Amino acid sequence: MRVTTPLDPAAVIAEFIDRVSPYNRHPDASPVAVLGVRTALGEDVFTLSDHVIRALCRALESYRDPEDRGDCSNCGGRHLDENLHCADCGQLHGILGQVIADHARRVAAAGDDPRSASAG
């Protein structure tokens, strides 16, 4: 298990607002949304302009989880590790998975004659 740095969600949102707000062409317009965040670190409430809420929505829509390596073609699971090994069914994906699967088929087809399995 890898160790991750703890995040303060409220601080991250505040920093996002600070980064995006300078580009708001209508800074005096009334807020269009209120976002509340409650965590073990505390709670915060943010009033968001149309510009900021649109930027936040675009950021959330474009987010792709770094753990997302696709679906398993064997069981449909979504738990492929960095080596494209499915934690749900054990299938190995990608080029290495194809090479191993091809070799396993040759070995199975060769039966008791190991020389014919290594000939490919």
C-alpha positions as a printed NumPy array, in Angstrom:
array([[  0.   ,   0.   ,   0.   ],
       [  1.382,   3.4  ,  -0.91 ],
       [  1.263,   6.345,   1.438],
       [ -0.553,   9.424,   0.208],
       [ -0.353,  12.973,   1.417],
       [ -3.596,  13.96 ,   3.155],
       [ -5.688,  16.56 ,   1.369],
       [ -7.651,  19.385,   2.892],
       [-10.657,  19.551,   0.523],
       [-11.729,  22.996,   1.713],
       [ -8.233,  24.384,   1.124],
       [ -8.118,  22.813,  -2.345],
       [-11.462,  24.403,  -3.254],
       [-10.341,  27.782,  -1.888],
       [ -7.145,  27.582,  -3.967],
       [ -9.185,  26.653,  -7.053],
       [-11.448,  29.665,  -6.526],
       [ -8.384,  31.897,  -6.106],
       [ -6.86 ,  30.575,  -9.358],
       [-10.059,  30.944, -11.399],
       [-11.608,  34.139, -10.017],
       [ -9.188,  36.615, -11.655],
       [-10.564,  35.572, -15.065],
       [-14.17 ,  36.382, -14.141],
       [-15.276,  39.197, -16.475],
       [-18.166,  40.067, -14.141],
       [-16.675,  39.998, -10.633],
       [-19.507,  42.101,  -9.166],
       [-22.286,  39.725, -10.284],
       [-24.236,  37.937,  -7.565],
       [-23.154,  34.413,  -6.604],
       [-25.072,  31.606,  -8.304],
       [-24.117,  28.702,  -6.011],
       [-23.162,  27.886,  -2.466],
       [-20.851,  24.951,  -1.793],
       [-20.429,  23.521,   1.683],
       [-17.575,  21.206,   2.634],
       [-17.488,  19.286,   5.912],
       [-14.552,  16.988,   6.723],
       [-12.664,  15.815,   9.78 ],
       [-10.567,  18.97 ,   9.362],
       [-13.583,  21.239,   9.753],
       [-16.138,  22.841,   7.51 ],
       [-16.294,  25.735,   5.078],
       [-18.945,  27.362,   2.926],
       [-18.055,  28.964,  -0.404],
       [-20.212,  31.28 ,  -2.491],
       [-19.422,  30.77 ,  -6.148],
       [-19.856,  33.031,  -9.135],
       [-21.171,  31.71 , -12.421],
       [-17.618,  31.816, -13.78 ],
       [-16.196,  29.746, -10.904],
       [-18.999,  27.168, -10.836],
       [-18.66 ,  26.635, -14.599],
       [-14.893,  26.211, -14.226],
       [-15.428,  23.761, -11.363],
       [-17.937,  21.753, -13.404],
       [-15.554,  21.634, -16.396],
       [-12.717,  20.504, -14.122],
       [-14.859,  17.746, -12.626],
       [-16.121,  16.626, -16.06 ],
       [-12.588,  16.353, -17.442],
       [-11.169,  14.479, -14.434],
       [ -9.916,  10.957, -15.123],
       [ -8.903,   8.797, -12.201],
       [ -5.231,   7.737, -12.458],
       [ -6.294,   4.257, -11.306],
       [ -8.624,   3.887, -14.319],
       [ -6.883,   1.482, -16.669],
       [-10.042,   0.374, -18.436],
       [-12.312,  -2.619, -18.023],
       [-11.281,  -6.267, -17.924],
       [-12.233,  -7.891, -21.215],
       [-12.796, -11.166, -19.388],
       [-15.021, -10.218, -16.409],
       [-15.77 ,  -6.525, -16.975],
       [-14.099,  -5.583, -13.67 ],
       [-12.484,  -2.185, -13.245],
       [ -9.559,  -3.207, -11.059],
       [ -6.601,  -3.491, -13.438],
       [ -3.28 ,  -2.828, -11.742],
       [ -0.321,  -0.999, -13.314],
       [  0.669,  -4.252, -15.045],
       [ -2.874,  -4.604, -16.461],
       [ -3.544,  -7.611, -14.236],
       [ -7.221,  -7.894, -13.233],
       [ -7.591,  -8.168,  -9.451],
       [-11.104,  -9.6  ,  -9.895],
       [-10.485, -12.575, -12.205],
       [ -6.703, -12.767, -12.66 ],
       [ -6.666, -12.043, -16.421],
       [ -3.545, -10.274, -17.693],
       [ -4.198,  -7.644, -20.388],
       [ -2.095,  -5.806, -22.928],
       [  0.716,  -7.199, -25.07 ],
       [  2.252,  -9.171, -22.201],
       [ -1.121, -10.697, -21.403],
       [ -1.575, -11.696, -25.046],
       [  1.911, -13.272, -25.196],
       [  1.268, -15.232, -21.983],
       [ -2.191, -16.344, -23.169],
       [ -0.776, -17.472, -26.533],
       [  2.002, -19.392, -24.79 ],
       [ -0.493, -21.016, -22.402],
       [ -2.618, -22.139, -25.382],
       [  0.463, -23.629, -27.081],
       [  1.433, -25.457, -23.896],
       [ -2.097, -26.777, -23.448],
       [ -2.266, -27.861, -27.095],
       [  1.132, -29.586, -26.879],
       [ -0.077, -31.815, -24.063],
       [  2.815, -33.855, -22.709],
       [  5.38 , -32.81 , -25.349],
       [  7.171, -29.73 , -23.906],
       [  9.348, -29.39 , -27.036],
       [  6.39 , -28.396, -29.235],
       [  5.301, -25.672, -26.774],
       [  8.684, -23.933, -26.872],
       [  8.911, -24.015, -30.68 ],
       [  6.7  , -20.873, -31.127]])
